[in-house]
Amino acid sequence: MSTKGYTLMRAKGRDRRHLLRGAVAAAGAAVLSGCDRLSHNASFVATLQSAEKLSHAAGRLLAPKSAMAQEFSAADVAPVFRGNGTLSPRDADYVALRKDGFAAYKLSVGGLVESPLELSLEELRALPSRTQITRHDCVEGWSCIGKWKGAPLGALLDRARPTAEARFVVFRCFDSMEGPTLDGRDSRYYESIDLDEARHPQTILAYELNDKPLPVTNGAPIRCRVERQLGYKQAKYVKAIELVASFDAIRGGKGGYWEDEGYEWYGGI
Amino acid sequence: MDTTASAPPLDAAPTAVAARRIYRHRLPVRLMHWINVVCLTILLGSGLNIFNAHPALYWGDDSVTVKPWLSMRAENTPAGPVGKTRFAGTDFTTTGVLGLSEVDGRPAGRAFPSWATIPGPQWLAMARHWHLFFAWLFVINGVAYVLYTIFSRHLTRDLVPTRVELKNIGRSIVDHLKLRHPTGDAATRYNVLQSLTYLIVIFGLLPLVVIAGIAMSPRLDAVFTGWVDLLGGRQSARSLHFLAALGLVIFVVVHVVEVVIAGVWNEMRSMITGWYRVPEDHSKEEVVS
């Protein structure tokens, strides 16, 4: 082959490579900006979110409602349990209760129940308890192992007797996630779980962490532990428990503060 | 007996130059291949966005009592903000790509840059929606593929190398290093390095990325108490998930480079229409200058 022909072929090859590389880069950019646009398309996002039902069904199928979360040994406990989200609520009612060591704290259990309850911290501590060393998995990706002691939620529900319509347990919390809002919209943390999860033996209302009263950073005086779900489901600073048939009418209607912000209600994955 | 039917047409024999075409990839394989391309692209982008929410990887169960083996962060220095990546205890400056990169023309602290993540902005909830939807599609597609390869005998016929091929693996390695691709009949089969790589990816990396992903689900951790310890704990599972994904990225890069070397259009056509033009066997060709 002549030198000229060879040079021409090389140049052609180079052009083709440039073209190919340019095309790949352009296609990549188009895919990414397309994904960004689709992320703001309500019906597309609803399609993506349909996977949540599949994940929940798979979780229920493979790990039945009685399946236990892994428990660890005392040696695995992290010296300081990581706090996240609200670390010190500034809401006036909480600050007042905290001042005298939550002596005036009352946990109410109400909504769709036959006999509403009100329990002081003393009364909660007097109930049969469960102690468990479990791993807390944050949706962000980190994990921390802690030892929790608390009253099983199932026993409390047995006393309050949910009505036939009750389907979910809603945890109302003290902490406002956003400062005082101008429109007066409530930003207090809340969460919800179904009755199967609520009656799971490891679902407890914890008042102790690592053999000490629950610190404020981790949700004093009461935090819920739902061990087979992610961290945002473990409501801290629990003020009241409410049984409902649906959470459509509560705040954003998605069943929790972070759910209203777009996170899955099913926090098992 | 009439023998004329088997006699070759007179003009056919010398013009062996007329390219031989074979039907190389059947429709289900082509379809599943492209579904996989879409899934892996989106899983990678959304996975990197999820990683950015806590840009550190550890070995073990928890992330509090141990130091990460890999982490990324932005740091303020007198000369301005820089991006740092810490790997095995050593800091590397990775400004512009890892730890700190530009978002809308302004430097922003983020582990992986916005051009690599789905969605572009840091948005964990949305990235999880993308990731978990396409994870399901990817798993369903993968299970369908494995069943297909077994029942269509694609696995035993095409993917598992023969004893002779395994014996000649040395030659195949040399050929690959010289970027020399098989021609003639040899090109109608996967070469031995290719089939071994596919087997490792299909039955090694892909199951690992899925199992390590499942190990991060608190509910699925409860299937058998303690099974996550087989992977070394949940944070190890998160590391393995990341490393398996990295392995897949490396595979895709090599795969695409090989496609380019072997001939983009021919290879692409064979994965779109199924038809592959067998490269001529130069060893039997007369040298014409």
HADDOCK unambig.tbl for C-alpha pairs under 7 A between the chains (distance, minus, plus):
assign (segid A and resid 32 and name CA) (segid B and resid 118 and name CA) 6.58 0.50 0.50
assign (segid A and resid 35 and name CA) (segid B and resid 118 and name CA) 6.59 0.50 0.50
assign (segid A and resid 35 and name CA) (segid B and resid 119 and name CA) 6.19 0.50 0.50
assign (segid A and resid 36 and name CA) (segid B and resid 119 and name CA) 5.17 0.50 0.50
assign (segid A and resid 36 and name CA) (segid B and resid 120 and name CA) 6.44 0.50 0.50
assign (segid A and resid 39 and name CA) (segid B and resid 126 and name CA) 6.98 0.50 0.50
assign (segid A and resid 48 and name CA) (segid B and resid 129 and name CA) 5.62 0.50 0.50
assign (segid A and resid 48 and name CA) (segid B and resid 130 and name CA) 6.16 0.50 0.50
assign (segid A and resid 48 and name CA) (segid B and resid 133 and name CA) 5.37 0.50 0.50
assign (segid A and resid 49 and name CA) (segid B and resid 129 and name CA) 5.83 0.50 0.50
assign (segid A and resid 51 and name CA) (segid B and resid 132 and name CA) 6.57 0.50 0.50
assign (segid A and resid 51 and name CA) (segid B and resid 133 and name CA) 5.04 0.50 0.50
assign (segid A and resid 59 and name CA) (segid B and resid 219 and name CA) 5.98 0.50 0.50
assign (segid A and resid 59 and name CA) (segid B and resid 220 and name CA) 5.98 0.50 0.50
assign (segid A and resid 62 and name CA) (segid B and resid 223 and name CA) 5.95 0.50 0.50
assign (segid A and resid 63 and name CA) (segid B and resid 219 and name CA) 6.70 0.50 0.50
assign (segid A and resid 63 and name CA) (segid B and resid 220 and name CA) 6.12 0.50 0.50
assign (segid A and resid 63 and name CA) (segid B and resid 222 and name CA) 5.85 0.50 0.50
assign (segid A and resid 63 and name CA) (segid B and resid 223 and name CA) 4.52 0.50 0.50
assign (segid A and resid 67 and name CA) (segid B and resid 222 and name CA) 5.65 0.50 0.50
assign (segid A and resid 67 and name CA) (segid B and resid 223 and name CA) 6.58 0.50 0.50
assign (segid A and resid 68 and name CA) (segid B and resid 222 and name CA) 5.45 0.50 0.50
assign (segid A and resid 68 and name CA) (segid B and resid 225 and name CA) 6.85 0.50 0.50
assign (segid A and resid 69 and name CA) (segid B and resid 221 and name CA) 6.79 0.50 0.50
assign (segid A and resid 69 and name CA) (segid B and resid 222 and name CA) 4.84 0.50 0.50
assign (segid A and resid 69 and name CA) (segid B and resid 225 and name CA) 6.64 0.50 0.50
assign (segid A and resid 70 and name CA) (segid B and resid 222 and name CA) 6.54 0.50 0.50
assign (segid A and resid 70 and name CA) (segid B and resid 225 and name CA) 5.33 0.50 0.50
assign (segid A and resid 70 and name CA) (segid B and resid 226 and name CA) 5.74 0.50 0.50
assign (segid A and resid 78 and name CA) (segid B and resid 64 and name CA) 6.70 0.50 0.50
assign (segid A and resid 78 and name CA) (segid B and resid 65 and name CA) 6.11 0.50 0.50
assign (segid A and resid 140 and name CA) (segid B and resid 53 and name CA) 5.15 0.50 0.50
assign (segid A and resid 140 and name CA) (segid B and resid 54 and name CA) 5.54 0.50 0.50
assign (segid A and resid 141 and name CA) (segid B and resid 54 and name CA) 5.78 0.50 0.50
assign (segid A and resid 142 and name CA) (segid B and resid 54 and name CA) 6.89 0.50 0.50
assign (segid A and resid 142 and name CA) (segid B and resid 63 and name CA) 5.61 0.50 0.50
assign (segid A and resid 143 and name CA) (segid B and resid 62 and name CA) 4.66 0.50 0.50
assign (segid A and resid 143 and name CA) (segid B and resid 63 and name CA) 5.34 0.50 0.50
assign (segid A and resid 144 and name CA) (segid B and resid 62 and name CA) 4.96 0.50 0.50
assign (segid A and resid 144 and name CA) (segid B and resid 63 and name CA) 6.27 0.50 0.50
assign (segid A and resid 144 and name CA) (segid B and resid 64 and name CA) 6.05 0.50 0.50
assign (segid A and resid 145 and name CA) (segid B and resid 62 and name CA) 6.51 0.50 0.50
assign (segid A and resid 228 and name CA) (segid B and resid 218 and name CA) 4.84 0.50 0.50
assign (segid A and resid 228 and name CA) (segid B and resid 219 and name CA) 4.64 0.50 0.50
assign (segid A and resid 229 and name CA) (segid B and resid 218 and name CA) 5.44 0.50 0.50
assign (segid A and resid 229 and name CA) (segid B and resid 219 and name CA) 6.22 0.50 0.50
assign (segid A and resid 230 and name CA) (segid B and resid 218 and name CA) 6.69 0.50 0.50
assign (segid A and resid 262 and name CA) (segid B and resid 125 and name CA) 5.74 0.50 0.50
assign (segid A and resid 263 and name CA) (segid B and resid 125 and name CA) 5.03 0.50 0.50
assign (segid A and resid 268 and name CA) (segid B and resid 217 and name CA) 5.87 0.50 0.50
assign (segid A and resid 268 and name CA) (segid B and resid 218 and name CA) 5.39 0.50 0.50
assign (segid A and resid 268 and name CA) (segid B and resid 219 and name CA) 4.77 0.50 0.50
assign (segid A and resid 269 and name CA) (segid B and resid 217 and name CA) 4.13 0.50 0.50
assign (segid A and resid 269 and name CA) (segid B and resid 218 and name CA) 6.14 0.50 0.50
assign (segid A and resid 269 and name CA) (segid B and resid 219 and name CA) 6.62 0.50 0.50
